[in-house]
Amino acid sequence: MIDFHCHLDLYPNHHEVRQECDRRGMYVLSVTTTPSAWKGTSALSSGSPRIRTALGLHPQLAGERKSELALFDALLPEVRYVGEVGLDGAPEFRNSWKDQVSIFEHILTQCQNVGGRIVTIHSRRASQSVLDCLEKTPGAGTPVLHWFSGSCRDLTRAIDLDCWFSVGPAMLASKRGRSLVAHMPHERVLTETDGPFAQLDGRSIMPWEVKDAIRQLAQIWKVSQDSANETVRNNFRNLCVESPDT
């Protein structure tokens, strides 16, 4: 199983969650919300061969944590994965929009300067602006749009820009989410949970519940669950060639 976007350090019982991921042989991309959280979160996954930690600066924290950009730049050469980064166009974050754009453009430029990174991207109510930024920095690496919720037009544009997509049980619980996923190239889809933020039935989704995303992908793609799982595993291999025994 593959959870390509999970806030592992933010589960209240994160050590137990990490141990369970190890026990199940899961591949997890543990994203961070601030550069200052990266070292601690990376230490959490120490000794876990299938867990990687991404370096992030969440757009919802852009206004209050922009001073950490220098730390981001210093840590970037050490990492292969960047996230969670991006833009959030929700009304409650309107006041930080200029900072969000400035920070996201800076991050993409820095990724381009170091030869590209795999970047997991937040684009809630901001998909067009996210794509504008990606178009300006084609060498930033491989963008993976996490929980994409933009328009069909923006989805087509994202596909043309060679974006990948990570989808989870919460996204697939909605008719609109399933409709978007049905139009995504199968070979560029990965599974995620966005736990513990994403919830189902009033509780946080756990990393191993990506199996529900596989079940729903199988229904959307009209294939068996084994076939859907193999497609996602092959996609993961193709994107993350460093990963052993996938």
Phi and psi restraints in degrees (value plus and minus 20) as a CYANA .aco file:
   2 ILE   PHI    -149.7  -109.7
   2 ILE   PSI     101.5   141.5
   3 ASP   PHI    -134.4   -94.4
   3 ASP   PSI      80.3   120.3
   4 PHE   PHI    -110.2   -70.2
   4 PHE   PSI     -13.1    26.9
   5 HIS   PHI    -179.9  -139.9
   5 HIS   PSI      80.6   120.6
   6 CYS   PHI    -166.3  -126.3
   6 CYS   PSI     117.7   157.7
   7 HIS   PHI    -114.3   -74.3
   7 HIS   PSI      53.0    93.0
   8 LEU   PHI     -76.1   -36.1
   8 LEU   PSI     -59.8   -19.8
   9 ASP   PHI     -92.3   -52.3
   9 ASP   PSI     -32.8     7.2
  10 LEU   PHI    -117.6   -77.6
  10 LEU   PSI     -21.5    18.5
  11 TYR   PHI     -89.6   -49.6
  11 TYR   PSI     116.6   156.6
  12 PRO   PHI     -76.5   -36.5
  12 PRO   PSI     -55.4   -15.4
  13 ASN   PHI    -128.5   -88.5
  13 ASN   PSI      31.6    71.6
  14 HIS   PHI     -81.5   -41.5
  14 HIS   PSI     -51.9   -11.9
  15 HIS   PHI     -85.3   -45.3
  15 HIS   PSI     -62.6   -22.6
  16 GLU   PHI     -86.3   -46.3
  16 GLU   PSI     -58.6   -18.6
  17 VAL   PHI     -84.0   -44.0
  17 VAL   PSI     -63.7   -23.7
  18 ARG   PHI     -81.1   -41.1
  18 ARG   PSI     -63.1   -23.1
  19 GLN   PHI     -83.2   -43.2
  19 GLN   PSI     -58.6   -18.6
  20 GLU   PHI     -88.4   -48.4
  20 GLU   PSI     -57.8   -17.8
  21 CYS   PHI     -80.7   -40.7
  21 CYS   PSI     -63.1   -23.1
  22 ASP   PHI     -81.6   -41.6
  22 ASP   PSI     -66.0   -26.0
  23 ARG   PHI     -79.9   -39.9
  23 ARG   PSI     -55.4   -15.4
  24 ARG   PHI    -107.0   -67.0
  24 ARG   PSI     -22.9    17.1
  25 GLY   PHI      48.1    88.1
  25 GLY   PSI      13.0    53.0
  26 MET   PHI     -99.9   -59.9
  26 MET   PSI     131.7   171.7
  27 TYR   PHI    -120.3   -80.3
  27 TYR   PSI     104.2   144.2
  28 VAL   PHI    -150.8  -110.8
  28 VAL   PSI     111.3   151.3
  29 LEU   PHI    -120.8   -80.8
  29 LEU   PSI      88.4   128.4
  30 SER   PHI    -109.5   -69.5
  30 SER   PSI      85.9   125.9
  31 VAL   PHI    -107.5   -67.5
  31 VAL   PSI     135.3   175.3
  32 THR   PHI    -139.1   -99.1
  32 THR   PSI     139.0   179.0
  33 THR   PHI    -122.0   -82.0
  33 THR   PSI     -35.9     4.1
  34 THR   PHI    -163.6  -123.6
  34 THR   PSI     130.3   170.3
  35 PRO   PHI     -79.3   -39.3
  35 PRO   PSI     -54.0   -14.0
  36 SER   PHI     -88.4   -48.4
  36 SER   PSI     -36.7     3.3
  37 ALA   PHI    -106.4   -66.4
  37 ALA   PSI     -31.1     8.9
  38 TRP   PHI     -83.9   -43.9
  38 TRP   PSI     -67.3   -27.3
  39 LYS   PHI     -82.8   -42.8
  39 LYS   PSI     -64.3   -24.3
  40 GLY   PHI     -84.4   -44.4
  40 GLY   PSI     -61.8   -21.8
  41 THR   PHI     -88.5   -48.5
  41 THR   PSI     -57.9   -17.9
  42 SER   PHI     -83.5   -43.5
  42 SER   PSI     -59.0   -19.0
  43 ALA   PHI     -84.8   -44.8
  43 ALA   PSI     -53.0   -13.0
  44 LEU   PHI     -79.5   -39.5
  44 LEU   PSI     -54.7   -14.7
  45 SER   PHI    -115.6   -75.6
  45 SER   PSI     -13.5    26.5
  46 SER   PHI     -78.2   -38.2
  46 SER   PSI     110.8   150.8
  47 GLY   PHI      66.7   106.7
  47 GLY   PSI     -21.4    18.6
  48 SER   PHI    -123.5   -83.5
  48 SER   PSI      82.2   122.2
  49 PRO   PHI     -86.7   -46.7
  49 PRO   PSI     -36.7     3.3
  50 ARG   PHI    -129.8   -89.8
  50 ARG   PSI      -8.0    32.0
  51 ILE   PHI    -135.7   -95.7
  51 ILE   PSI     108.7   148.7
  52 ARG   PHI    -138.7   -98.7
  52 ARG   PSI     132.4   172.4
  53 THR   PHI    -134.5   -94.5
  53 THR   PSI     108.8   148.8
  54 ALA   PHI    -117.1   -77.1
  54 ALA   PSI     128.3   168.3
  55 LEU   PHI    -113.8   -73.8
  55 LEU   PSI      98.4   138.4
  56 GLY   PHI    -152.9  -112.9
  56 GLY   PSI     148.9   188.9
  57 LEU   PHI    -168.9  -128.9
  57 LEU   PSI      77.4   117.4
  58 HIS   PHI     -83.2   -43.2
  58 HIS   PSI     116.5   156.5
  59 PRO   PHI     -79.4   -39.4
  59 PRO   PSI     -49.1    -9.1
  60 GLN   PHI     -89.4   -49.4
  60 GLN   PSI     -35.4     4.6
  61 LEU   PHI    -128.3   -88.3
  61 LEU   PSI     -11.8    28.2
  62 ALA   PHI     -77.6   -37.6
  62 ALA   PSI     -65.8   -25.8
  63 GLY   PHI     -82.7   -42.7
  63 GLY   PSI     -61.2   -21.2
  64 GLU   PHI    -110.3   -70.3
  64 GLU   PSI     -34.6     5.4
  65 ARG   PHI    -140.3  -100.3
  65 ARG   PSI      -3.4    36.6
  66 LYS   PHI     -83.4   -43.4
  66 LYS   PSI     -41.3    -1.3
  67 SER   PHI     -86.8   -46.8
  67 SER   PSI     -33.4     6.6
  68 GLU   PHI    -108.1   -68.1
  68 GLU   PSI     -16.3    23.7
  69 LEU   PHI     -81.1   -41.1
  69 LEU   PSI     -56.7   -16.7
  70 ALA   PHI     -82.6   -42.6
  70 ALA   PSI     -58.6   -18.6
  71 LEU   PHI     -86.8   -46.8
  71 LEU   PSI     -60.2   -20.2
  72 PHE   PHI     -75.6   -35.6
  72 PHE   PSI     -68.8   -28.8
  73 ASP   PHI     -80.6   -40.6
  73 ASP   PSI     -58.5   -18.5
  74 ALA   PHI     -88.8   -48.8
  74 ALA   PSI     -55.0   -15.0
  75 LEU   PHI    -104.8   -64.8
  75 LEU   PSI     -43.7    -3.7
  76 LEU   PHI     -72.6   -32.6
  76 LEU   PSI     -62.5   -22.5
  77 PRO   PHI     -81.6   -41.6
  77 PRO   PSI     -38.1     1.9
  78 GLU   PHI    -104.7   -64.7
  78 GLU   PSI     -33.9     6.1
  79 VAL   PHI    -137.0   -97.0
  79 VAL   PSI     137.0   177.0
  80 ARG   PHI    -125.7   -85.7
  80 ARG   PSI     -40.4    -0.4
  81 TYR   PHI    -138.8   -98.8
  81 TYR   PSI     118.5   158.5
  82 VAL   PHI    -142.0  -102.0
  82 VAL   PSI     113.0   153.0
  83 GLY   PHI     138.6   178.6
  83 GLY   PSI     131.5   171.5
  84 GLU   PHI    -113.6   -73.6
  84 GLU   PSI     109.4   149.4
  85 VAL   PHI    -153.3  -113.3
  85 VAL   PSI     152.5   192.5
  86 GLY   PHI     118.8   158.8
  86 GLY   PSI    -168.1  -128.1
  87 LEU   PHI    -156.8  -116.8
  87 LEU   PSI     128.1   168.1
  88 ASP   PHI    -151.1  -111.1
  88 ASP   PSI      95.5   135.5
  89 GLY   PHI    -115.6   -75.6
  89 GLY   PSI      -6.1    33.9
  90 ALA   PHI     -85.0   -45.0
  90 ALA   PSI     129.1   169.1
  91 PRO   PHI     -74.4   -34.4
  91 PRO   PSI     -56.1   -16.1
  92 GLU   PHI     -89.6   -49.6
  92 GLU   PSI     -32.1     7.9
  93 PHE   PHI    -134.3   -94.3
  93 PHE   PSI      -3.7    36.3
  94 ARG   PHI     -82.8   -42.8
  94 ARG   PSI     -56.5   -16.5
  95 ASN   PHI     -84.9   -44.9
  95 ASN   PSI     -42.9    -2.9
  96 SER   PHI    -121.1   -81.1
  96 SER   PSI      -9.1    30.9
  97 TRP   PHI     -78.3   -38.3
  97 TRP   PSI     -65.6   -25.6
  98 LYS   PHI     -81.6   -41.6
  98 LYS   PSI     -62.2   -22.2
  99 ASP   PHI     -83.6   -43.6
  99 ASP   PSI     -61.2   -21.2
 100 GLN   PHI     -77.2   -37.2
 100 GLN   PSI     -70.0   -30.0
 101 VAL   PHI     -84.0   -44.0
 101 VAL   PSI     -64.8   -24.8
 102 SER   PHI     -79.8   -39.8
 102 SER   PSI     -64.1   -24.1
 103 ILE   PHI     -88.4   -48.4
 103 ILE   PSI     -64.6   -24.6
 104 PHE   PHI     -83.5   -43.5
 104 PHE   PSI     -63.3   -23.3
 105 GLU   PHI     -82.8   -42.8
 105 GLU   PSI     -60.1   -20.1
 106 HIS   PHI     -82.0   -42.0
 106 HIS   PSI     -65.9   -25.9
 107 ILE   PHI     -82.0   -42.0
 107 ILE   PSI     -65.0   -25.0
 108 LEU   PHI     -83.8   -43.8
 108 LEU   PSI     -60.4   -20.4
 109 THR   PHI     -83.7   -43.7
 109 THR   PSI     -62.7   -22.7
 110 GLN   PHI     -84.8   -44.8
 110 GLN   PSI     -59.4   -19.4
 111 CYS   PHI     -81.8   -41.8
 111 CYS   PSI     -62.0   -22.0
 112 GLN   PHI     -82.0   -42.0
 112 GLN   PSI     -60.7   -20.7
 113 ASN   PHI     -86.1   -46.1
 113 ASN   PSI     -46.9    -6.9
 114 VAL   PHI    -119.0   -79.0
 114 VAL   PSI      -7.3    32.7
 115 GLY   PHI      77.8   117.8
 115 GLY   PSI     -15.6    24.4
 116 GLY   PHI      80.4   120.4
 116 GLY   PSI     127.2   167.2
 117 ARG   PHI    -158.4  -118.4
 117 ARG   PSI     143.1   183.1
 118 ILE   PHI    -103.6   -63.6
 118 ILE   PSI     101.3   141.3
 119 VAL   PHI    -142.2  -102.2
 119 VAL   PSI      99.0   139.0
 120 THR   PHI    -116.6   -76.6
 120 THR   PSI     105.0   145.0
 121 ILE   PHI    -142.4  -102.4
 121 ILE   PSI     112.8   152.8
 122 HIS   PHI    -109.3   -69.3
 122 HIS   PSI     111.7   151.7
 123 SER   PHI    -161.2  -121.2
 123 SER   PSI       6.6    46.6
 124 ARG   PHI     -78.1   -38.1
 124 ARG   PSI     104.4   144.4
 125 ARG   PHI      33.0    73.0
 125 ARG   PSI       7.0    47.0
 126 ALA   PHI    -169.1  -129.1
 126 ALA   PSI       3.2    43.2
 127 SER   PHI     -82.3   -42.3
 127 SER   PSI     -59.6   -19.6
 128 GLN   PHI     -83.9   -43.9
 128 GLN   PSI     -64.1   -24.1
 129 SER   PHI     -87.4   -47.4
 129 SER   PSI     -57.6   -17.6
 130 VAL   PHI     -80.2   -40.2
 130 VAL   PSI     -65.5   -25.5
 131 LEU   PHI     -86.6   -46.6
 131 LEU   PSI     -55.0   -15.0
 132 ASP   PHI     -79.2   -39.2
 132 ASP   PSI     -65.0   -25.0
 133 CYS   PHI     -84.6   -44.6
 133 CYS   PSI     -62.1   -22.1
 134 LEU   PHI     -84.1   -44.1
 134 LEU   PSI     -57.7   -17.7
 135 GLU   PHI     -84.5   -44.5
 135 GLU   PSI     -51.4   -11.4
 136 LYS   PHI     -95.5   -55.5
 136 LYS   PSI     -41.3    -1.3
 137 THR   PHI    -149.9  -109.9
 137 THR   PSI      49.1    89.1
 138 PRO   PHI     -84.6   -44.6
 138 PRO   PSI     -37.8     2.2
 139 GLY   PHI    -113.5   -73.5
 139 GLY   PSI      -8.9    31.1
 140 ALA   PHI     -88.0   -48.0
 140 ALA   PSI     -40.6    -0.6
 141 GLY   PHI     108.9   148.9
 141 GLY   PSI    -165.7  -125.7
 142 THR   PHI    -126.1   -86.1
 142 THR   PSI      91.2   131.2
 143 PRO   PHI    -101.3   -61.3
 143 PRO   PSI     112.3   152.3
 144 VAL   PHI    -137.0   -97.0
 144 VAL   PSI      88.8   128.8
 145 LEU   PHI    -100.9   -60.9
 145 LEU   PSI      89.9   129.9
 146 HIS   PHI    -104.5   -64.5
 146 HIS   PSI     110.7   150.7
 147 TRP   PHI      30.6    70.6
 147 TRP   PSI      33.3    73.3
 148 PHE   PHI     -83.8   -43.8
 148 PHE   PSI     112.0   152.0
 149 SER   PHI    -155.5  -115.5
 149 SER   PSI       3.1    43.1
 150 GLY   PHI     -98.0   -58.0
 150 GLY   PSI    -191.1  -151.1
 151 SER   PHI     -97.0   -57.0
 151 SER   PSI     146.3   186.3
 152 CYS   PHI     -82.2   -42.2
 152 CYS   PSI     -56.0   -16.0
 153 ARG   PHI     -83.5   -43.5
 153 ARG   PSI     -63.7   -23.7
 154 ASP   PHI     -87.0   -47.0
 154 ASP   PSI     -54.2   -14.2
 155 LEU   PHI     -82.9   -42.9
 155 LEU   PSI     -64.7   -24.7
 156 THR   PHI     -80.4   -40.4
 156 THR   PSI     -62.3   -22.3
 157 ARG   PHI     -84.3   -44.3
 157 ARG   PSI     -61.6   -21.6
 158 ALA   PHI     -81.8   -41.8
 158 ALA   PSI     -60.9   -20.9
 159 ILE   PHI     -83.1   -43.1
 159 ILE   PSI     -62.4   -22.4
 160 ASP   PHI     -84.2   -44.2
 160 ASP   PSI     -46.6    -6.6
 161 LEU   PHI    -108.8   -68.8
 161 LEU   PSI      -9.1    30.9
 162 ASP   PHI      45.1    85.1
 162 ASP   PSI      10.1    50.1
 163 CYS   PHI     -93.1   -53.1
 163 CYS   PSI     131.0   171.0
 164 TRP   PHI    -122.8   -82.8
 164 TRP   PSI     153.2   193.2
 165 PHE   PHI    -161.4  -121.4
 165 PHE   PSI     117.6   157.6
 166 SER   PHI    -136.4   -96.4
 166 SER   PSI     111.4   151.4
 167 VAL   PHI    -149.3  -109.3
 167 VAL   PSI     126.3   166.3
 168 GLY   PHI    -154.8  -114.8
 168 GLY   PSI     158.4   198.4
 169 PRO   PHI     -77.0   -37.0
 169 PRO   PSI     -58.7   -18.7
 170 ALA   PHI     -87.7   -47.7
 170 ALA   PSI     -61.7   -21.7
 171 MET   PHI     -84.1   -44.1
 171 MET   PSI     -62.0   -22.0
 172 LEU   PHI     -97.9   -57.9
 172 LEU   PSI     -25.3    14.7
 173 ALA   PHI     -96.0   -56.0
 173 ALA   PSI     -35.3     4.7
 174 SER   PHI    -123.9   -83.9
 174 SER   PSI     128.9   168.9
 175 LYS   PHI     -81.1   -41.1
 175 LYS   PSI     -61.0   -21.0
 176 ARG   PHI     -84.6   -44.6
 176 ARG   PSI     -61.8   -21.8
 177 GLY   PHI     -80.3   -40.3
 177 GLY   PSI     -65.2   -25.2
 178 ARG   PHI     -84.5   -44.5
 178 ARG   PSI     -57.1   -17.1
 179 SER   PHI     -84.1   -44.1
 179 SER   PSI     -62.4   -22.4
 180 LEU   PHI     -83.8   -43.8
 180 LEU   PSI     -64.6   -24.6
 181 VAL   PHI     -82.5   -42.5
 181 VAL   PSI     -54.8   -14.8
 182 ALA   PHI     -81.5   -41.5
 182 ALA   PSI     -42.5    -2.5
 183 HIS   PHI    -121.8   -81.8
 183 HIS   PSI     -18.7    21.3
 184 MET   PHI    -103.6   -63.6
 184 MET   PSI     121.9   161.9
 185 PRO   PHI     -80.3   -40.3
 185 PRO   PSI     106.8   146.8
 186 HIS   PHI     -74.2   -34.2
 186 HIS   PSI     -56.0   -16.0
 187 GLU   PHI     -97.1   -57.1
 187 GLU   PSI     -18.1    21.9
 188 ARG   PHI    -146.0  -106.0
 188 ARG   PSI       5.0    45.0
 189 VAL   PHI    -129.5   -89.5
 189 VAL   PSI     112.5   152.5
 190 LEU   PHI    -143.7  -103.7
 190 LEU   PSI     144.0   184.0
 191 THR   PHI    -121.2   -81.2
 191 THR   PSI     131.7   171.7
 192 GLU   PHI    -170.2  -130.2
 192 GLU   PSI     152.5   192.5
 193 THR   PHI    -143.1  -103.1
 193 THR   PSI     -52.8   -12.8
 194 ASP   PHI      40.2    80.2
 194 ASP   PSI       5.7    45.7
 195 GLY   PHI     -92.8   -52.8
 195 GLY   PSI     134.7   174.7
 196 PRO   PHI    -106.9   -66.9
 196 PRO   PSI     -15.5    24.5
 197 PHE   PHI     -87.3   -47.3
 197 PHE   PSI     -66.2   -26.2
 198 ALA   PHI     -90.9   -50.9
 198 ALA   PSI     118.8   158.8
 199 GLN   PHI    -150.9  -110.9
 199 GLN   PSI     134.1   174.1
 200 LEU   PHI    -156.1  -116.1
 200 LEU   PSI     113.2   153.2
 201 ASP   PHI      35.5    75.5
 201 ASP   PSI      14.8    54.8
 202 GLY   PHI      58.3    98.3
 202 GLY   PSI      -7.4    32.6
 203 ARG   PHI    -154.2  -114.2
 203 ARG   PSI     134.9   174.9
 204 SER   PHI     -87.1   -47.1
 204 SER   PSI     120.4   160.4
 205 ILE   PHI     -97.6   -57.6
 205 ILE   PSI     117.1   157.1
 206 MET   PHI    -113.3   -73.3
 206 MET   PSI     133.5   173.5
 207 PRO   PHI     -74.0   -34.0
 207 PRO   PSI     -59.8   -19.8
 208 TRP   PHI     -91.4   -51.4
 208 TRP   PSI     -27.4    12.6
 209 GLU   PHI    -100.3   -60.3
 209 GLU   PSI     -12.2    27.8
 210 VAL   PHI     -81.0   -41.0
 210 VAL   PSI     -38.8     1.2
 211 LYS   PHI     -77.9   -37.9
 211 LYS   PSI     -49.2    -9.2
 212 ASP   PHI     -90.4   -50.4
 212 ASP   PSI     -54.5   -14.5
 213 ALA   PHI     -84.9   -44.9
 213 ALA   PSI     -59.9   -19.9
 214 ILE   PHI     -81.4   -41.4
 214 ILE   PSI     -63.8   -23.8
 215 ARG   PHI     -78.8   -38.8
 215 ARG   PSI     -64.3   -24.3
 216 GLN   PHI     -93.6   -53.6
 216 GLN   PSI     -54.1   -14.1
 217 LEU   PHI     -81.7   -41.7
 217 LEU   PSI     -60.7   -20.7
 218 ALA   PHI     -79.0   -39.0
 218 ALA   PSI     -60.4   -20.4
 219 GLN   PHI     -87.3   -47.3
 219 GLN   PSI     -63.6   -23.6
 220 ILE   PHI     -85.4   -45.4
 220 ILE   PSI     -62.0   -22.0
 221 TRP   PHI    -103.2   -63.2
 221 TRP   PSI     -29.0    11.0
 222 LYS   PHI      39.3    79.3
 222 LYS   PSI      28.6    68.6
 223 VAL   PHI    -154.0  -114.0
 223 VAL   PSI     154.5   194.5
 224 SER   PHI     -93.5   -53.5
 224 SER   PSI     141.0   181.0
 225 GLN   PHI     -83.4   -43.4
 225 GLN   PSI     -56.5   -16.5
 226 ASP   PHI     -81.9   -41.9
 226 ASP   PSI     -61.3   -21.3
 227 SER   PHI     -86.8   -46.8
 227 SER   PSI     -63.2   -23.2
 228 ALA   PHI     -82.3   -42.3
 228 ALA   PSI     -62.1   -22.1
 229 ASN   PHI     -83.7   -43.7
 229 ASN   PSI     -60.7   -20.7
 230 GLU   PHI     -87.0   -47.0
 230 GLU   PSI     -57.5   -17.5
 231 THR   PHI     -80.9   -40.9
 231 THR   PSI     -66.4   -26.4
 232 VAL   PHI     -84.5   -44.5
 232 VAL   PSI     -59.8   -19.8
 233 ARG   PHI     -85.1   -45.1
 233 ARG   PSI     -61.2   -21.2
 234 ASN   PHI     -84.6   -44.6
 234 ASN   PSI     -59.3   -19.3
 235 ASN   PHI     -80.8   -40.8
 235 ASN   PSI     -63.9   -23.9
 236 PHE   PHI     -82.4   -42.4
 236 PHE   PSI     -62.4   -22.4
 237 ARG   PHI     -78.9   -38.9
 237 ARG   PSI     -65.9   -25.9
 238 ASN   PHI     -85.5   -45.5
 238 ASN   PSI     -55.9   -15.9
 239 LEU   PHI    -100.4   -60.4
 239 LEU   PSI     -61.3   -21.3
 240 CYS   PHI    -137.1   -97.1
 240 CYS   PSI      52.5    92.5
 241 VAL   PHI     -84.8   -44.8
 241 VAL   PSI     -34.1     5.9
 242 GLU   PHI     -92.7   -52.7
 242 GLU   PSI     -40.8    -0.8
 243 SER   PHI     -92.9   -52.9
 243 SER   PSI     106.0   146.0
 244 PRO   PHI    -102.2   -62.2
 244 PRO   PSI     130.1   170.1
 245 ASP   PHI      31.9    71.9
 245 ASP   PSI      21.6    61.6
